[in-house]
Amino acid sequence: MNMRLLILGINVLVVSVLLVVYGILVGDSGLVGIALSTSIVGGVLVVYSTTPQDPSITALTGYSEILVNAITSTLEDLDLLESQVCVVKKSDSVLLVYSKIPCPIEVDPGVGFTGGSPYLAIPLRTLSELVESSSEAISTILERALITLLIEEYSACKSVRVEEESGFYRVYISGLVETLKQYLERPVDPYTLLTLVAASRALATRCVRLVEKRIMPDSVLLVLGVERSAE
Amino acid sequence: MQSRLSLLLLVYTLLVVISAISLYVLGEKRVDVYVSLNILAYYVSYATLRPTLTTRAVRFLNIALFVIFAIIVSFRVYEVLTS
């Protein structure tokens, strides 16, 4: 949200309304026309004030760099570079879990062992702003949630498409931002992370795991699997 | 991205100012002419400097402006046909 553009748009709208009133009072329809034209300009400014700003993506890039560097070194120490990544929903929190076990449910934040294998669990903030509707298909809810998050909030890509195929959700993310594309080859990348978090909320399941990540020149395909059983 | 959006708004505003002043100086009294030229100015700017990101609100604005433009044109065509 660009507050300066929003205030400018509202000011233009107010001035145009006053001009319309004045134009009607003095009987000058040309002035009314100019005022109505100005009100459209104000409306356009207000609408464009809602488009995401550069600082959103800048902040996400900076945060991603810190997160990727920190987690990669931890994963190296735990020998979890070839691990599976999933999001586990607990009663009061959401955890991003790296483990060699597909979808461990009994995990706590931090480093630990489950089923004889080490894991790294990072608590994540849930995305409460995502809209849920029981009447729509889950893939549609997930797609809308990802559009809101990746396109409208962070401008991290140009388009998102979600398809459901025999219990798996195929998420196509295209038009990737150059600054975030570099993290796709790393164990942690913002696209996977944000998609998993959005999916864990939209799918209303305890665990969502990344089954496959296919990186293409300007896009990425993430295949998500829903795990319902523990360990 | 932001510079492109700023350029779009600048070009659009300039086109609107030029068209509104020209119409007023020419003594145009029809309100719908001002509005339709404004919408045309918006679409010309949008087509020329298409922003990389299109949000839901922008899509709704595009549809709303197109509907207003279509109504104005339809009304004018109806007037010509019935006169």
HADDOCK unambig.tbl for C-alpha pairs under 7 A between the chains (distance, minus, plus):
assign (segid A and resid 29 and name CA) (segid B and resid 29 and name CA) 5.32 0.50 0.50
assign (segid A and resid 29 and name CA) (segid B and resid 30 and name CA) 6.79 0.50 0.50
assign (segid A and resid 29 and name CA) (segid B and resid 31 and name CA) 6.44 0.50 0.50
assign (segid A and resid 30 and name CA) (segid B and resid 24 and name CA) 6.11 0.50 0.50
assign (segid A and resid 30 and name CA) (segid B and resid 28 and name CA) 6.19 0.50 0.50
assign (segid A and resid 30 and name CA) (segid B and resid 29 and name CA) 4.53 0.50 0.50
assign (segid A and resid 30 and name CA) (segid B and resid 30 and name CA) 6.74 0.50 0.50
assign (segid A and resid 30 and name CA) (segid B and resid 31 and name CA) 6.54 0.50 0.50
assign (segid A and resid 32 and name CA) (segid B and resid 31 and name CA) 6.61 0.50 0.50
assign (segid A and resid 33 and name CA) (segid B and resid 31 and name CA) 4.16 0.50 0.50
assign (segid A and resid 33 and name CA) (segid B and resid 34 and name CA) 5.32 0.50 0.50
assign (segid A and resid 33 and name CA) (segid B and resid 35 and name CA) 6.80 0.50 0.50
assign (segid A and resid 34 and name CA) (segid B and resid 20 and name CA) 6.00 0.50 0.50
assign (segid A and resid 34 and name CA) (segid B and resid 34 and name CA) 6.33 0.50 0.50
assign (segid A and resid 36 and name CA) (segid B and resid 35 and name CA) 6.62 0.50 0.50
assign (segid A and resid 37 and name CA) (segid B and resid 34 and name CA) 5.97 0.50 0.50
assign (segid A and resid 37 and name CA) (segid B and resid 35 and name CA) 5.13 0.50 0.50
assign (segid A and resid 37 and name CA) (segid B and resid 38 and name CA) 5.97 0.50 0.50
assign (segid A and resid 47 and name CA) (segid B and resid 57 and name CA) 6.19 0.50 0.50
assign (segid A and resid 47 and name CA) (segid B and resid 58 and name CA) 6.30 0.50 0.50
assign (segid A and resid 48 and name CA) (segid B and resid 58 and name CA) 6.83 0.50 0.50
assign (segid A and resid 51 and name CA) (segid B and resid 55 and name CA) 6.55 0.50 0.50
assign (segid A and resid 53 and name CA) (segid B and resid 2 and name CA) 6.92 0.50 0.50
assign (segid A and resid 54 and name CA) (segid B and resid 2 and name CA) 6.67 0.50 0.50
assign (segid A and resid 152 and name CA) (segid B and resid 55 and name CA) 6.14 0.50 0.50
assign (segid A and resid 158 and name CA) (segid B and resid 53 and name CA) 6.60 0.50 0.50
